[in-house]
């Protein structure tokens, strides 16, 4: 799988160049390998380059790959929309959940983690593009929501996550990232520990880095084109059996 190794090297060069252009330290920016549909063997190849962070969109995929990936040190972040009826499963396998976007979900996580007597790191997902097709708390409600989550002692707020506008117009995409950065600053001012910004993917990582991203999520630029469109990997907004 030499193409994976080559693609990671190319990507790291892009991250380094963008950081230097922005006057930032490249070591401040982590690469998260977005591994939806990627086989465990290909993920291991990528992790053997020294990367340590992977992100999955579906709980079922985390479960299927968990045992095979135990052979190499890494952290798994859940980056997809999390239905409340999947909370019990995701806490078994994920080290961090980047898509906390509503109080019902946060409270379900709190209850489950109380039962397990443990804590978990979380990011608050914000819909900075205001698109109905995207998940995330609205920017206007993000600060209030973060204060509510802070009251849940089993959830450790580590940062904010967003998906930028899918657009070829860089400045429109930039506004999404600038908005998340401004929300971060307002939260830090209120003693909320949102030190990480998870924003930017293969098409817009340079812009995201310029605006302060600390975690870049990249999949296809490393592992190649996926067999289904991106819409396949985002669960429908209508939850089934939410009481489970």
Buried (B, 14 or more C-beta within 10 A) or exposed (E): BEEBBEBBEEBBEBBBEBBEEBEBEBEEBBBBBBBBBBBBEBBBBBBEBEBEBBBBBBBEBBBEBBEEBEEBEBBBBBBBBBBBBBBBBBBEBBEBBBBBBBBEBBBBBBBBBEEEEEBBBBBBBBBBBEEEEBBBBEBEEBBEBBEEBBEBEBBBBBBBBBBBBBEEEEEEBBBBBBBBBBBBEBBEEEEBEBEBBBBBBBBBBBBBBBBBBBBBBBBBBBBEEBEEEEEEBBBEEEBEEEEE
